[in-house]
Amino acid sequence: MIDCWTVLELLKEPLPTAVIGLGKRGLKHISVLERCPATALVGLCDSRPEALAPFSGAVHTSTDAERLLSEVGPSAAVVAVSHDAYMPLIGHCLAKGVSCLKEKPLARSLSEARQLERLAAGAEGKLAIAAQRRHGDMLSAIRAVMAAKGRPPIAFQYVYTLGLTPSGRDWRDSRDLAGGGAILDMGYHVIDLLTALLGVPQCVSAFDQRPGGSADGYVENGATLLLSYPAGTSGTVIISRHLSPEAERATFWFEDETVEFDGQRVTSVRDGERVWLADMQSSEELIHRQLHAFLRLHSGEPNMSCDVASSLESMRAIELCYQALESDGIAHTRPEAPEPSWRTRSTPAASALAPVREGGFSQ
Ligand SMILES: NC(=O)c1ccc[n+]([C@@H]2O[C@H](COP(=O)([O-])OP(=O)(O)OC[C@H]3O[C@@H](n4cnc5c(N)ncnc54)[C@H](O)[C@@H]3O)[C@@H](O)[C@H]2O)c1
């Protein structure tokens, strides 16, 4: 399944790679990099010396990313820091020709995302965005059903809850530092996956589940979203940091078939019969597949499973959710769009589905 050797052949030799940001996510990246023969871990950086202590002596470490880049000269960096810290770090890396695998989200806002896009456009180093669900078999399975039917689902429901008690002291609780709450952070995964399947929604309603505030502004702990897409699909998303139990479930309804994801497996129910379609990969495997997509992008292959352009579409969808939250619950991509007549509207053609380019999300 994990094809490290093919990627290594493409690169010719293991790619010298650094990791910047050794929090919860950065540590997962390190364990995957250490197991992947297509990369060589050459340096680690975190602004907290205590995060580097367990690695001292084993690999080059620094509390300053710019210094690490000059001392070690990596060809690539995996960057997993708090959302406020990305722009200067990615700027330094790309200016030195170092390709970056940047953890999600693409940015704190659509305007910051466009800044990042401009930074990447003129750089020698490549920029990839990590959104691991793009690399899972769940997405490929739903895509395959859509392709076989030549049309998107009629409706969907997606529930993703973490069951956490927010501490109020984390960067995630600050509007300035995080850029947003549950929609931008954990909701990014769901909205990114839906964007990969259905494109950018044309209309969004968004309601927060527990209004509150923080020192520098409001950060939502959860939201209920109603989304409708140009090809006629509509559905609901419930995301929450605080609702229990921790769960991720989805259902996609087609005319004659229902595709269900129960957190472990994707199955399809048709004529009363349930058929297995795919299993959900472990987080480590998804990170490993994502790393390969990044290495391929670094070596010059176009790859829509991690490129900036496709992530910008997801940021447009996220921006709509925040516009809706801030404007009495509803936002449109086309404010002046004429009311569609459901009686005369024709069935969406296959061409109305979200486009799949070569190297697309379905891997
Ligand atoms: N793909 C996923 O499923 C997933 C899961 C969790 C987090 N993430 C993303 O990963 C990123 C990090 O999240 P986390 O949960 O690991 O956060 P975290 O707070 O646990 O870790 C962030 C680390 O970055 C370090 N840091 C901050 N600024 C720095 C700088 N300028 N230079 C060097 N180090 C710096 C901090 O000291 C900290 O150790 C975020 O973008 C988050 O959205 C993705």
The ligand as an SDF file (V2000), in Angstrom:
LIG
                    3D

 44 48  0  0  0  0  0  0  0  0999 V2000
   -4.2060   17.1320    9.9960 N   0  0  0  0  0  0  0  0  0  0  0  0
   -4.6720   16.9460   11.2310 C   0  0  0  0  0  0  0  0  0  0  0  0
   -5.4470   16.0360   11.5070 O   0  0  0  0  0  0  0  0  0  0  0  0
   -4.2020   17.8620   12.3240 C   0  0  0  0  0  0  0  0  0  0  0  0
   -4.3760   17.4940   13.6460 C   0  0  0  0  0  0  0  0  0  0  0  0
   -3.9240   18.3670   14.6380 C   0  0  0  0  0  0  0  0  0  0  0  0
   -3.3300   19.5590   14.2700 C   0  0  0  0  0  0  0  0  0  0  0  0
   -3.1830   19.8840   12.9560 N   0  0  0  0  0  0  0  0  0  0  0  0
   -2.5670   21.1740   12.5570 C   0  0  0  0  0  0  0  0  0  0  0  0
   -1.1890   21.1090   12.9200 O   0  0  0  0  0  0  0  0  0  0  0  0
   -0.7530   22.3830   13.3680 C   0  0  0  0  0  0  0  0  0  0  0  0
   -0.1810   22.2670   14.7770 C   0  0  0  0  0  0  0  0  0  0  0  0
   -1.1930   21.7700   15.6440 O   0  0  0  0  0  0  0  0  0  0  0  0
   -0.7840   21.0700   17.0350 P   0  0  0  0  0  0  0  0  0  0  0  0
   -2.0340   20.4500   17.5360 O   0  0  0  0  0  0  0  0  0  0  0  0
    0.4200   20.2140   16.8580 O   0  0  0  0  0  0  0  0  0  0  0  0
   -0.4470   22.3550   17.9140 O   0  0  0  0  0  0  0  0  0  0  0  0
    0.5000   22.4080   19.2080 P   0  0  0  0  0  0  0  0  0  0  0  0
    0.1650   23.6430   19.9370 O   0  0  0  0  0  0  0  0  0  0  0  0
    0.4470   21.0860   19.9330 O   0  0  0  0  0  0  0  0  0  0  0  0
    1.9840   22.5360   18.6000 O   0  0  0  0  0  0  0  0  0  0  0  0
    2.4660   23.6730   17.9340 C   0  0  0  0  0  0  0  0  0  0  0  0
    3.9770   23.7250   18.1470 C   0  0  0  0  0  0  0  0  0  0  0  0
    4.5100   24.7690   17.3240 O   0  0  0  0  0  0  0  0  0  0  0  0
    5.5300   25.4110   18.0680 C   0  0  0  0  0  0  0  0  0  0  0  0
    5.7640   26.7430   17.4830 N   0  0  0  0  0  0  0  0  0  0  0  0
    4.9260   27.8150   17.4610 C   0  0  0  0  0  0  0  0  0  0  0  0
    5.4960   28.8470   16.8080 N   0  0  0  0  0  0  0  0  0  0  0  0
    6.7120   28.4210   16.3960 C   0  0  0  0  0  0  0  0  0  0  0  0
    7.7670   29.0290   15.6620 C   0  0  0  0  0  0  0  0  0  0  0  0
    7.6920   30.2830   15.1970 N   0  0  0  0  0  0  0  0  0  0  0  0
    8.8890   28.3070   15.4330 N   0  0  0  0  0  0  0  0  0  0  0  0
    8.9900   27.0360   15.8730 C   0  0  0  0  0  0  0  0  0  0  0  0
    8.0220   26.4070   16.5790 N   0  0  0  0  0  0  0  0  0  0  0  0
    6.8940   27.0900   16.8290 C   0  0  0  0  0  0  0  0  0  0  0  0
    4.9900   25.4350   19.5020 C   0  0  0  0  0  0  0  0  0  0  0  0
    6.0070   25.6430   20.4540 O   0  0  0  0  0  0  0  0  0  0  0  0
    4.3580   24.0570   19.6090 C   0  0  0  0  0  0  0  0  0  0  0  0
    5.2600   23.0780   20.0680 O   0  0  0  0  0  0  0  0  0  0  0  0
   -1.9620   23.3170   13.2280 C   0  0  0  0  0  0  0  0  0  0  0  0
   -1.9160   23.9380   11.9760 O   0  0  0  0  0  0  0  0  0  0  0  0
   -3.1320   22.3770   13.2840 C   0  0  0  0  0  0  0  0  0  0  0  0
   -4.2790   22.8970   12.6400 O   0  0  0  0  0  0  0  0  0  0  0  0
   -3.5820   19.0630   11.9870 C   0  0  0  0  0  0  0  0  0  0  0  0
  1  2  1  0
  2  3  2  0
  2  4  1  0
  4  5  1  0
  4 44  2  0
  5  6  2  0
  6  7  1  0
  7  8  2  0
  8  9  1  0
  8 44  1  0
  9 10  1  0
  9 42  1  0
 10 11  1  0
 11 12  1  0
 11 40  1  0
 12 13  1  0
 13 14  1  0
 14 15  2  0
 14 16  1  0
 14 17  1  0
 17 18  1  0
 18 19  2  0
 18 20  1  0
 18 21  1  0
 21 22  1  0
 22 23  1  0
 23 24  1  0
 23 38  1  0
 24 25  1  0
 25 26  1  0
 25 36  1  0
 26 27  1  0
 26 35  1  0
 27 28  2  0
 28 29  1  0
 29 30  1  0
 29 35  2  0
 30 31  1  0
 30 32  2  0
 32 33  1  0
 33 34  2  0
 34 35  1  0
 36 37  1  0
 36 38  1  0
 38 39  1  0
 40 41  1  0
 40 42  1  0
 42 43  1  0
M  CHG  2   8   1  16  -1
M  END
$$$$
